[in-house]
Amino acid sequence: MRERAVSGQPDGTGRTPGATLSSVTERDSTTSDSAIEDARCGHHAPPPPCDNAPCDGTAASLGDYRAAFYAGRLPMAVLNRDGLVLAANPAFGELVGTDPDQLVAATAADLTDLGADPRVWTAYREVLCGRSDRFRCTRRLKHSEGQSVWVEVTVEPLTGEERVLLTVADISDRHDLLARLRHLQMHDPVTRLPNRALFFERLSATLETAAVEASGTGRIGLCYLDLDGFKAVNDTLGHRVGDRLLSAVAQRLTRCAESAADRGPGRGRHLVARLGGDEFALLVEDSTGTDQLAELAQSVLDALQRPFDLAGQRLSVSASIGVVERTANGTTATGLMQAADTTLFWAKEDGKARWTLFDPERNAHRMTRQALSSTLRPAVDRGEFTLEYQPLVGLDDGRAQGVEALVRWRHPQFGVLSPNRFIALAEENGAIVELGRWVLERACHQARAWQLAHPGGQPLFVSVNVAVRQVWDSDLVADVAGILAETGLPPRLLQLELTESAVMGSAGRPLQALQALSDMGVRIAIDDFGTGYSNLAYLSRLPVSVLKLDGSFVRGFRSQEHPNPADEMIVEALVALAHRLGLTVTAECVESAEQAERLRRIGCDTGQGWLYSRPVAPDRVEALLDAGRRTGG
């Protein structure tokens, strides 16, 4: 047999005949009403006798222990196996406010409120019936003098006797100490708000209760916020001022929550917690919908916009708030916080000093983006990427002079993805280095294969896009030199394209890399020219040989019947200046013969666009070469 220890608070009131002891009523939310009623019914009749426990004897059988029993200051009572008092010492009588002799034959469970909780009652009966060696529980009782006391009730058999000893120890001081320690553990020392641990405890309990209770709205809401620019306060004014600001913010948040709860419908409660740093959360139980949460979030923004006066410092702050409101059933604490954290990020991304409501569609896009980002590197090893090629055509003779290699991702879940779906992600997580090296190697192999297949004609050069991170995070010069040596492709047949923003202002390592590549014989082109600095004077100091005009210039061209002189003048000036610097010019997004003719008349060297060809597989380019490299309109 083993000791049984049950700790809890009663959720009913026991009745004690001839005594003043009663329990302090506190409803235990984990105990069903029917179970509580069963326990209460047990108060009105003594427990049924145990089959293996005959009941006999009186207080006189205490023998040599009688003096210690009656003189002890610890409240004690001897019970029979039916749970009836055989004898009680004066300390026990003082506790219940009754003469000890009058307690004989009283039901001990009523005196110590052991029947109010079904779990406690069951464990207590196990000892009475001899199936357990000891039982201990914590109860909150009312002393005969009127004050409430926390006691530890212990029931254990007497050695060699068919009786049990019940003791009641006052543990109020210990309980109060533990309560104070728990408060310190569960509250933030700066703001005195509930901390992260208590917040998640309350959140989990709320979700569990909502899943089993039919009352209430069955919904939950959360405003998750942090202060915009709080780090600057700590850095410039010190952490003491920062802590004062956090405390003042906590007070305003508490007032907002209290005001919202007072005027809100239903019985929803609002918990304000500091989760750490400058992050706060407002939890709304039994929320009534997104309108309620939106109103609360706006009231918080309005409250925080008012300046704070802190020990001579007048500070103004703002906050970004992520708002989530949903059905509690099926929601997990982790899922709710993930949604809130994502929405808070949106609020900051959208400009800060605002609240943003969780959007499932936007979140689905974010999840897709994350899924792509996390599988980029493995996709290179699995061979999920492929290259297509778009011709670069001479505007004077309509013949293909080169091709641009464009990478595609044949994703097993999302289908064929164009570069704008994943290149930015690859640059963010660093996968662009490995992917860029693969594209460069594959494109050079293909260009060399075309050259070998058509030895008598003018070979096509291949143009490959290079991200600025490839220059910084890898040895691009060594990679290019190694690939050219491996494939046998002449350097003049390789063109590397970098964006204007990546090239302009280059210094140090990027400039050295560009110069080394140019010295090697590789052509350097600036892609999407005209969308960034457009500093032609700076180009004279860079090893650049080609400008690719951004497609917005060409799309701005009107038909011959409705010309736009301004667009044509801008492009004509850019082409003239580029030629004066010894650069050739390629126009992107050429879609009509009229555009091509006007670009040719202006003096643009090559064109690229759907007029000539969409990006195609390598075998289609092979057919183009077989046809004499002349493209159709």
C-alpha positions as CSV (number, residue, x, y, z in Angstrom):
1,M,0.0,0.0,0.0
2,R,1.2,3.5,-0.7
3,E,0.7,7.0,0.7
4,R,-2.0,9.1,-0.9
5,A,-1.5,12.9,-0.9
6,V,-4.2,15.0,-2.4
7,S,-3.9,18.8,-2.5
8,G,-6.8,21.1,-3.4
9,Q,-9.4,23.5,-2.2
10,P,-12.9,22.5,-1.3
11,D,-15.8,23.6,-3.5
12,G,-18.6,22.9,-1.1
13,T,-19.4,23.5,2.6
14,G,-19.3,20.6,5.0
15,R,-21.7,20.5,7.9
16,T,-20.5,19.7,11.4
17,P,-23.1,18.7,14.1
18,G,-22.3,20.4,17.4
19,A,-19.3,22.3,16.0
20,T,-18.5,25.7,14.5
21,L,-16.0,24.5,12.0
22,S,-16.9,25.0,8.3
23,S,-15.0,25.1,5.1
24,V,-14.4,28.3,3.1
25,T,-16.4,27.8,-0.1
26,E,-14.2,27.9,-3.2
27,R,-15.4,26.4,-6.4
28,D,-13.0,24.0,-8.0
29,S,-13.3,24.4,-11.8
30,T,-12.0,20.9,-12.4
31,T,-14.7,19.2,-10.5
32,S,-18.1,18.4,-12.0
33,D,-21.3,19.5,-10.3
34,S,-22.6,16.0,-10.1
35,A,-19.4,14.8,-8.4
36,I,-19.6,17.6,-5.9
37,E,-23.2,16.8,-5.1
38,D,-22.3,13.1,-4.6
39,A,-19.6,14.2,-2.1
40,R,-22.1,16.5,-0.3
41,C,-24.6,13.7,0.1
42,G,-21.9,11.7,1.9
43,H,-21.9,14.3,4.7
44,H,-25.4,13.3,6.0
45,A,-24.6,9.8,6.8
46,P,-21.5,8.0,8.1
47,P,-19.4,6.1,5.6
48,P,-20.5,2.5,5.1
49,P,-18.5,0.1,7.2
50,C,-15.5,-1.6,5.5
51,D,-15.7,-5.3,5.1
52,N,-12.3,-5.8,6.7
53,A,-12.5,-3.2,9.5
54,P,-14.6,-4.1,12.6
55,C,-15.4,-1.0,14.7
56,D,-14.9,-1.2,18.4
57,G,-13.0,0.4,21.3
58,T,-13.0,3.8,23.0
59,A,-10.6,6.5,24.0
60,A,-9.5,4.5,27.0
61,S,-7.6,2.1,24.7
62,L,-5.1,4.8,23.9
63,G,-2.9,3.3,26.6
64,D,0.5,4.9,27.2
65,Y,0.0,7.4,24.5
66,R,-3.0,9.0,26.2
67,A,-1.0,11.7,28.0
68,A,0.8,12.8,24.9
69,F,-2.4,12.7,22.9
70,Y,-4.3,15.0,25.2
71,A,-1.3,17.3,26.0
72,G,-0.3,17.7,22.3
73,R,-0.8,21.1,20.7
74,L,-1.4,19.5,17.3
75,P,-5.1,18.9,16.7
76,M,-5.6,15.1,16.7
77,A,-8.5,12.7,16.6
78,V,-8.7,8.9,16.7
79,L,-11.2,7.4,14.3
80,N,-12.6,4.0,13.7
81,R,-12.7,2.4,10.3
82,D,-16.1,4.0,9.6
83,G,-14.6,7.5,10.0
84,L,-16.3,8.3,13.3
85,V,-14.4,10.1,16.1
86,L,-13.5,7.9,19.0
87,A,-11.5,10.6,20.8
88,A,-10.3,14.1,20.1
89,N,-7.7,16.1,22.0
90,P,-8.2,19.6,23.4
91,A,-6.3,21.2,20.5
92,F,-8.8,19.7,18.1
93,G,-11.7,20.9,20.1
94,E,-10.2,24.4,20.2
95,L,-9.9,24.3,16.4
96,V,-13.5,23.5,15.9
97,G,-14.8,25.5,18.9
98,T,-16.4,22.5,20.6
99,D,-15.7,20.4,23.8
100,P,-13.6,17.4,22.7
101,D,-16.0,15.0,24.5
102,Q,-18.9,16.3,22.4
103,L,-17.1,15.3,19.2
104,V,-17.2,11.6,20.0
105,A,-19.2,9.7,17.3
106,A,-19.0,12.8,15.0
107,T,-18.2,12.2,11.3
108,A,-14.5,13.3,10.9
109,A,-15.0,14.0,7.2
110,D,-17.5,16.7,8.1
111,L,-15.2,18.3,10.7
112,T,-12.3,18.6,8.2
113,D,-14.2,19.0,4.9
114,L,-12.9,15.8,3.4
115,G,-16.1,15.0,1.6
116,A,-16.4,18.2,-0.5
117,D,-13.9,17.0,-3.2
118,P,-14.6,13.6,-4.7
119,R,-10.8,13.0,-5.3
120,V,-10.1,13.7,-1.6
121,W,-13.0,11.6,-0.4
122,T,-11.9,8.6,-2.4
123,A,-8.3,8.8,-1.1
124,Y,-9.6,9.2,2.4
125,R,-11.8,6.1,2.1
126,E,-8.8,4.1,0.9
127,V,-7.1,4.6,4.2
128,L,-10.2,3.9,6.3
129,C,-10.7,0.6,4.4
130,G,-7.0,-0.4,4.8
131,R,-6.1,-0.2,1.2
132,S,-3.7,2.7,1.7
133,D,-1.1,3.4,4.4
134,R,-1.5,7.2,4.5
135,F,-3.5,10.1,3.1
136,R,-2.6,13.8,3.2
137,C,-4.4,16.8,1.7
138,T,-4.5,20.6,2.0
139,R,-7.7,22.3,3.0
140,R,-8.8,25.8,3.7
141,L,-10.9,25.8,6.9
142,K,-12.5,28.5,9.1
143,H,-11.1,28.6,12.6
144,S,-13.5,28.8,15.6
145,E,-12.3,32.3,16.1
146,G,-13.5,33.3,12.7
147,Q,-10.3,33.6,10.6
148,S,-9.5,31.2,7.7
149,V,-6.6,28.9,8.1
150,W,-4.8,26.6,5.7
151,V,-4.3,23.2,7.2
152,E,-2.7,19.9,6.2
153,V,-4.9,17.0,7.1
154,T,-3.1,13.6,7.6
155,V,-4.9,10.3,8.1
156,E,-2.9,7.1,8.8
157,P,-3.6,3.8,10.6
158,L,-2.4,3.2,14.1
159,T,0.0,0.4,14.4
160,G,-1.6,-2.9,15.5
161,E,-5.0,-1.2,15.9
162,E,-8.2,-1.2,13.8
163,R,-8.2,2.6,14.2
164,V,-6.7,5.6,12.4
165,L,-5.2,8.8,13.6
166,L,-6.3,12.1,12.0
167,T,-4.0,15.1,12.5
168,V,-4.6,18.7,11.4
169,A,-1.5,21.0,11.1
170,D,-1.8,24.7,10.6
171,I,0.3,25.6,7.5
172,S,-1.1,29.1,6.9
173,D,2.4,30.7,7.2
174,R,3.9,28.2,4.8
175,H,1.0,28.6,2.4
176,D,1.2,32.4,2.4
177,L,4.9,32.2,1.8
178,L,4.4,29.9,-1.1
179,A,1.7,32.2,-2.5
180,R,4.0,35.1,-2.2
181,L,6.8,33.2,-3.9
182,R,4.4,32.2,-6.7
183,H,3.3,35.8,-7.1
184,L,7.0,36.8,-7.5
185,Q,7.6,34.0,-9.9
186,M,4.6,34.7,-12.0
187,H,4.8,38.6,-12.1
188,D,7.1,41.0,-13.8
189,P,9.1,43.0,-11.2
190,V,9.2,46.2,-13.3
191,T,5.6,46.5,-14.3
192,R,4.0,44.2,-11.7
193,L,2.0,42.7,-14.5
194,P,1.6,38.9,-15.0
195,N,4.7,37.6,-16.8
196,R,5.1,35.2,-19.7
197,A,4.7,32.1,-17.5
198,L,1.4,33.2,-16.0
199,F,0.1,34.5,-19.3
200,F,0.6,31.1,-21.0
201,E,-0.8,29.3,-18.0
202,R,-3.9,31.5,-18.2
203,L,-4.1,31.2,-22.0
204,S,-3.9,27.4,-21.8
205,A,-6.6,27.2,-19.1
206,T,-8.8,29.5,-21.1
207,L,-8.6,27.3,-24.2
208,E,-9.2,24.1,-22.1
209,T,-12.3,25.7,-20.4
210,A,-13.7,26.9,-23.7
211,A,-13.5,23.4,-25.1
212,V,-15.7,21.9,-22.4
213,E,-18.0,24.6,-21.3
214,A,-21.1,25.4,-23.2
215,S,-21.5,28.9,-21.7
216,G,-19.7,31.9,-23.1
217,T,-19.0,32.8,-26.6
218,G,-16.4,30.1,-27.2
219,R,-14.0,32.6,-28.8
220,I,-10.7,34.2,-27.8
221,G,-8.9,37.3,-28.8
222,L,-5.4,38.6,-28.4
223,C,-3.6,41.9,-28.9
224,Y,0.1,41.4,-29.1
225,L,2.1,44.6,-29.1
226,D,5.6,46.0,-28.7
227,L,6.8,49.6,-28.6
228,D,8.3,51.2,-31.6
229,G,11.8,52.4,-31.1
230,F,12.0,51.4,-27.4
231,K,15.7,50.4,-27.8
232,A,16.5,54.0,-28.6
233,V,15.1,55.0,-25.2
234,N,17.3,52.6,-23.4
235,D,20.4,53.5,-25.4
236,T,20.0,57.3,-25.1
237,L,18.4,57.8,-21.7
238,G,19.4,54.6,-19.8
239,H,17.6,51.5,-18.6
240,R,16.2,53.3,-15.5
241,V,14.2,55.6,-17.7
242,G,13.3,52.7,-19.9
243,D,11.9,50.8,-16.9
244,R,9.9,53.8,-15.8
245,L,8.5,54.0,-19.3
246,L,7.5,50.3,-19.3
247,S,5.8,50.7,-16.0
248,A,3.8,53.8,-17.2
249,V,2.9,51.9,-20.4
250,A,1.7,49.0,-18.3
251,Q,-0.6,51.3,-16.3
252,R,-2.2,52.7,-19.4
253,L,-2.7,49.2,-20.9
254,T,-4.3,48.1,-17.7
255,R,-6.7,51.0,-17.8
256,C,-7.6,50.3,-21.4
257,A,-8.3,46.6,-20.6
258,E,-10.4,47.5,-17.5
259,S,-12.4,50.1,-19.5
260,A,-13.0,47.7,-22.4
261,A,-14.1,44.9,-20.0
262,D,-16.5,47.3,-18.2
263,R,-18.3,48.4,-21.3
264,G,-18.1,45.1,-23.2
265,P,-20.9,42.6,-23.4
266,G,-20.8,39.2,-21.8
267,R,-18.5,38.0,-19.1
268,G,-15.3,38.2,-21.0
269,R,-12.2,39.1,-18.9
270,H,-9.1,40.9,-20.1
271,L,-5.6,39.9,-18.9
272,V,-2.7,42.3,-19.5
273,A,0.8,40.7,-19.3
274,R,4.4,41.7,-20.1
275,L,5.9,38.9,-22.2
276,G,9.4,40.3,-22.1
277,G,11.4,43.4,-23.2
278,D,8.9,45.8,-24.6
279,E,6.4,43.2,-25.6
280,F,2.9,43.1,-24.0
281,A,-0.2,41.0,-24.5
282,L,-3.9,41.7,-23.9
283,L,-5.8,38.5,-23.7
284,V,-9.6,38.7,-24.1
285,E,-11.6,35.7,-22.9
286,D,-15.0,35.1,-24.4
287,S,-14.5,37.7,-27.1
288,T,-17.4,38.8,-29.2
289,G,-15.6,39.2,-32.5
290,T,-13.0,41.2,-34.4
291,D,-14.8,44.5,-33.8
292,Q,-14.2,44.1,-30.1
293,L,-10.5,43.4,-30.6
294,A,-10.2,46.2,-33.1
295,E,-11.8,48.7,-30.7
296,L,-9.4,47.6,-27.9
297,A,-6.3,47.8,-30.1
298,Q,-7.3,51.3,-31.3
299,S,-7.9,52.4,-27.7
300,V,-4.4,51.2,-26.8
301,L,-2.9,53.2,-29.7
302,D,-4.7,56.3,-28.6
303,A,-3.7,55.9,-25.0
304,L,0.0,55.4,-25.9
305,Q,0.1,58.4,-28.2
306,R,-0.3,60.8,-25.2
307,P,3.2,61.9,-24.0
308,F,4.7,60.4,-20.9
309,D,6.2,62.6,-18.2
310,L,8.9,60.6,-16.4
311,A,11.1,62.4,-13.8
312,G,11.5,65.4,-16.0
313,Q,11.7,63.5,-19.2
314,R,8.8,64.0,-21.7
315,L,8.6,61.0,-24.0
316,S,6.4,60.1,-26.8
317,V,6.1,56.5,-28.0
318,S,4.0,54.5,-30.4
319,A,3.2,50.8,-30.6
320,S,2.6,48.2,-33.3
321,I,-0.1,45.7,-32.5
322,G,-1.0,42.3,-34.0
323,V,-4.6,41.4,-33.5
324,V,-6.0,37.8,-33.6
325,E,-9.5,36.7,-32.9
326,R,-10.8,33.2,-33.5
327,T,-12.8,30.3,-32.1
328,A,-11.2,28.8,-29.0
329,N,-12.1,25.2,-29.9
330,G,-9.3,23.7,-32.0
331,T,-6.9,26.6,-31.2
332,T,-3.7,25.9,-29.4
333,A,-1.7,28.4,-27.4
334,T,1.3,27.9,-29.7
335,G,-0.8,28.4,-32.8
336,L,-2.4,31.6,-31.4
337,M,0.9,33.1,-30.5
338,Q,2.4,32.3,-33.9
339,A,-0.5,34.0,-35.6
340,A,-0.2,37.0,-33.2
341,D,3.6,37.2,-33.8
342,T,3.1,37.1,-37.6
343,T,0.5,39.8,-37.4
344,L,2.7,42.0,-35.3
345,F,5.4,41.7,-37.9
346,W,2.9,42.8,-40.6
347,A,2.0,45.9,-38.5
348,K,5.7,46.8,-38.3
349,E,6.3,46.0,-42.0
350,D,3.3,48.2,-42.9
351,G,4.7,51.3,-41.2
352,K,4.4,50.8,-37.4
353,A,2.2,52.8,-35.1
354,R,-0.8,50.8,-36.2
355,W,-2.7,47.6,-35.5
356,T,-3.1,44.9,-38.1
357,L,-5.7,42.1,-38.1
358,F,-4.6,38.6,-38.8
359,D,-5.3,37.7,-42.5
360,P,-5.5,34.0,-43.4
361,E,-4.7,34.6,-47.0
362,R,-1.7,36.8,-46.3
363,N,-0.5,34.2,-43.8
364,A,-0.9,31.4,-46.4
365,H,1.3,33.4,-48.7
366,R,3.9,33.9,-45.9
367,M,3.8,30.1,-45.2
368,T,4.3,29.4,-48.9
369,R,7.2,31.8,-48.9
370,Q,8.7,30.1,-45.9
371,A,8.2,26.7,-47.4
372,L,10.1,27.8,-50.5
373,S,12.9,29.4,-48.5
374,S,13.4,26.3,-46.4
375,T,13.6,24.0,-49.4
376,L,15.8,26.1,-51.7
377,R,19.1,24.5,-50.9
378,P,17.9,20.9,-51.1
379,A,16.1,21.7,-54.4
380,V,19.5,22.5,-56.0
381,D,20.8,19.0,-54.9
382,R,17.6,17.3,-56.1
383,G,18.0,18.8,-59.6
384,E,14.6,20.7,-59.5
385,F,16.0,23.8,-61.3
386,T,16.3,24.2,-65.1
387,L,17.3,26.9,-67.5
388,E,15.4,28.5,-70.3
389,Y,17.0,31.0,-72.8
390,Q,15.7,34.2,-74.4
391,P,17.5,35.5,-77.5
392,L,19.3,38.9,-77.6
393,V,18.7,40.1,-81.1
394,G,20.6,42.7,-83.2
395,L,18.2,45.5,-84.2
396,D,20.0,46.2,-87.4
397,D,19.9,42.7,-88.9
398,G,17.4,40.7,-86.7
399,R,19.9,38.0,-86.0
400,A,20.4,36.4,-82.6
401,Q,23.7,37.5,-81.1
402,G,23.4,35.9,-77.7
403,V,20.9,34.5,-75.2
404,E,20.0,35.3,-71.5
405,A,19.8,32.3,-69.2
406,L,16.7,32.4,-67.0
407,V,16.3,29.9,-64.2
408,R,13.0,28.1,-63.5
409,W,12.1,26.0,-60.4
410,R,10.1,22.9,-61.1
411,H,8.7,22.7,-57.7
412,P,7.0,19.3,-56.8
413,Q,4.1,21.1,-55.0
414,F,3.8,24.5,-56.6
415,G,4.7,23.8,-60.2
416,V,7.0,25.8,-62.4
417,L,8.1,29.0,-60.6
418,S,9.6,32.0,-62.3
419,P,12.7,33.8,-60.8
420,N,10.6,36.5,-59.2
421,R,9.1,33.9,-56.9
422,F,12.3,32.7,-55.3
423,I,15.4,34.7,-56.3
424,A,14.8,37.3,-53.5
425,L,14.4,34.4,-51.0
426,A,17.6,32.9,-52.2
427,E,19.4,36.2,-51.6
428,E,17.9,36.5,-48.1
429,N,19.0,33.1,-46.9
430,G,22.2,32.8,-48.8
431,A,21.1,30.0,-51.1
432,I,21.8,32.3,-54.1
433,V,25.5,31.5,-53.9
434,E,25.0,27.8,-54.5
435,L,22.1,28.4,-57.0
436,G,24.0,31.1,-58.8
437,R,27.1,28.8,-59.2
438,W,24.8,26.1,-60.6
439,V,23.2,28.5,-63.1
440,L,26.6,29.8,-64.2
441,E,28.0,26.3,-64.7
442,R,25.0,25.0,-66.5
443,A,24.7,28.0,-68.9
444,C,28.4,27.8,-69.8
445,H,28.2,24.1,-70.5
446,Q,25.2,24.8,-72.8
447,A,26.9,27.7,-74.6
448,R,30.0,25.6,-75.3
449,A,27.8,22.8,-76.6
450,W,26.1,25.2,-79.1
451,Q,29.5,26.4,-80.1
452,L,30.8,22.9,-80.8
453,A,27.6,22.0,-82.7
454,H,28.0,24.9,-85.1
455,P,31.7,25.5,-85.6
456,G,31.3,27.4,-88.8
457,G,29.0,30.2,-87.6
458,Q,29.3,33.1,-85.2
459,P,28.8,31.6,-81.7
460,L,26.2,32.9,-79.3
461,F,27.3,34.4,-76.1
462,V,25.3,33.6,-72.9
463,S,24.3,36.2,-70.4
464,V,23.9,35.1,-66.7
465,N,22.4,37.2,-63.9
466,V,24.6,37.6,-60.8
467,A,23.4,38.7,-57.4
468,V,25.5,41.1,-55.4
469,R,25.6,38.6,-52.6
470,Q,27.5,36.2,-54.9
471,V,30.2,38.8,-55.1
472,W,30.4,39.3,-51.3
473,D,29.8,35.7,-50.1
474,S,31.8,33.7,-52.6
475,D,34.9,34.0,-54.7
476,L,33.1,34.8,-57.9
477,V,36.3,35.4,-59.9
478,A,37.6,32.0,-59.0
479,D,34.2,30.4,-59.7
480,V,34.0,31.9,-63.2
481,A,37.6,31.1,-64.0
482,G,37.1,27.5,-62.9
483,I,33.9,27.0,-64.9
484,L,35.4,28.5,-68.0
485,A,38.4,26.3,-67.8
486,E,36.2,23.2,-67.1
487,T,33.8,23.9,-70.0
488,G,36.3,25.3,-72.5
489,L,34.0,28.3,-73.1
490,P,35.9,31.4,-74.3
491,P,35.5,34.3,-71.8
492,R,34.2,36.6,-74.6
493,L,31.1,34.4,-74.9
494,L,30.1,34.9,-71.2
495,Q,28.3,38.0,-70.1
496,L,27.5,38.7,-66.4
497,E,24.5,40.9,-65.6
498,L,24.3,42.8,-62.3
499,T,21.5,45.2,-61.3
500,E,22.2,48.9,-61.3
501,S,21.8,49.3,-57.6
502,A,24.4,46.6,-57.0
503,V,27.0,48.1,-59.3
504,M,26.6,51.8,-58.5
505,G,28.8,52.9,-55.6
506,S,30.8,49.7,-55.8
507,A,34.1,49.9,-54.0
508,G,36.6,47.5,-52.4
509,R,35.9,43.8,-53.1
510,P,33.0,44.2,-55.6
511,L,34.9,46.6,-57.7
512,Q,38.0,44.5,-57.6
513,A,36.0,41.4,-58.6
514,L,34.3,43.3,-61.6
515,Q,37.7,44.5,-62.8
516,A,39.3,41.1,-62.6
517,L,36.4,39.5,-64.5
518,S,36.6,42.3,-67.2
519,D,40.4,41.7,-67.4
520,M,39.7,38.0,-67.9
521,G,37.6,38.9,-71.0
522,V,34.1,38.5,-69.5
523,R,31.6,41.1,-70.4
524,I,29.9,43.0,-67.6
525,A,26.3,44.3,-68.2
526,I,24.1,46.5,-66.0
527,D,20.6,45.1,-65.9
528,D,17.4,47.2,-65.5
529,F,19.3,50.4,-66.1
530,G,17.3,53.6,-65.4
531,T,15.5,52.3,-62.3
532,G,18.3,53.3,-59.8
533,Y,21.0,55.9,-59.7
534,S,21.3,56.3,-63.5
535,N,24.7,57.9,-63.1
536,L,26.4,57.6,-66.5
537,A,29.4,59.6,-65.3
538,Y,30.2,57.0,-62.7
539,L,30.0,54.3,-65.4
540,S,33.1,55.6,-67.0
541,R,35.1,54.4,-63.9
542,L,33.6,50.9,-63.9
543,P,34.5,47.9,-66.1
544,V,31.1,47.8,-67.7
545,S,30.5,47.1,-71.4
546,V,26.7,46.8,-71.8
547,L,23.7,48.7,-70.6
548,K,20.3,46.9,-70.6
549,L,17.6,49.6,-70.5
550,D,14.7,48.8,-68.2
551,G,11.6,47.6,-69.9
552,S,9.6,50.6,-68.5
553,F,11.2,52.8,-71.2
554,V,10.1,50.6,-74.0
555,R,6.6,50.0,-72.7
556,G,6.2,53.8,-72.6
557,F,6.6,54.0,-76.3
558,R,3.3,54.7,-78.1
559,S,2.4,53.6,-81.6
560,Q,3.4,55.6,-84.7
561,E,0.0,57.3,-84.7
562,H,0.3,58.4,-81.1
563,P,4.0,59.0,-80.4
564,N,5.3,60.1,-77.0
565,P,8.3,62.4,-77.8
566,A,9.5,62.5,-74.2
567,D,10.0,58.7,-74.0
568,E,11.9,58.7,-77.2
569,M,14.0,61.7,-76.3
570,I,15.1,60.0,-72.9
571,V,16.0,56.7,-74.6
572,E,17.8,58.5,-77.4
573,A,19.9,60.5,-74.9
574,L,20.7,57.4,-72.9
575,V,21.8,55.6,-76.0
576,A,23.9,58.5,-77.2
577,L,25.7,58.9,-73.9
578,A,26.3,55.2,-73.5
579,H,27.9,55.0,-77.0
580,R,30.1,58.0,-76.1
581,L,31.3,55.9,-73.1
582,G,32.0,53.0,-75.4
583,L,29.0,50.9,-74.2
584,T,26.5,48.9,-76.2
585,V,22.8,49.2,-75.3
586,T,20.2,46.4,-75.1
587,A,16.5,47.3,-74.8
588,E,14.3,44.9,-72.8
589,C,10.6,44.1,-73.2
590,V,10.4,44.6,-76.9
591,E,6.9,43.4,-77.9
592,S,6.1,45.0,-81.2
593,A,7.7,45.7,-84.6
594,E,7.0,49.4,-84.1
595,Q,8.9,49.5,-80.9
596,A,11.8,47.6,-82.5
597,E,11.9,50.0,-85.4
598,R,11.9,53.1,-83.2
599,L,14.7,51.6,-81.1
600,R,16.7,50.8,-84.2
601,R,16.2,54.3,-85.5
602,I,17.4,55.7,-82.1
603,G,20.6,53.6,-82.4
604,C,19.9,50.9,-79.8
605,D,22.1,47.9,-80.5
606,T,20.1,44.8,-79.4
607,G,16.7,44.0,-78.3
608,Q,15.1,41.4,-76.1
609,G,11.5,40.5,-75.7
610,W,8.4,38.5,-76.9
611,L,8.6,40.1,-80.3
612,Y,11.6,37.8,-81.0
613,S,10.9,34.9,-78.6
614,R,9.7,33.9,-75.2
615,P,12.2,32.1,-73.0
616,V,12.6,28.6,-74.5
617,A,14.3,25.3,-73.8
618,P,17.9,24.7,-75.1
619,D,16.6,22.5,-78.0
620,R,14.5,25.4,-79.3
621,V,17.6,27.6,-79.3
622,E,19.3,24.8,-81.3
623,A,16.6,25.1,-83.9
624,L,17.1,28.8,-84.0
625,L,20.8,28.3,-84.8
626,D,19.9,25.7,-87.5
627,A,17.7,28.4,-89.1
628,G,20.6,30.8,-89.3
629,R,19.9,32.5,-86.0
630,R,17.3,34.8,-87.7
631,T,14.3,35.4,-85.4
632,G,10.8,36.0,-86.4
633,G,8.4,38.7,-85.3
